[in-house]
Amino acid sequence: MPPADLRRNARWAGLRPGDPVQVAGTRMRGASWSFVAHVANVETGEEWVEVVGGRNGDRAVRSFRPDQLYAASSRPGRDPSLAQAPGLPLG
């Protein structure tokens, strides 16, 4: 089976690597996350967002659905996710 055609993008929804984000649905209280990359599987249409972080300075890389990511200043559950309302690049 040939490898999947994955497209990595270091910019997504106005984010750049290292930008702080919130991740909904992790059940990890007090965790902090930073954006790494948006990844899309061209063959299947699947997409996910890679972030780094976790609890108390953890630097684990994890992947989440785009609709789970929120701007650092937003209120998950009340404000739209970055997938629904991408931020604008600042420069």
Disulfide bonds with the S-S distance in Angstrom:
none
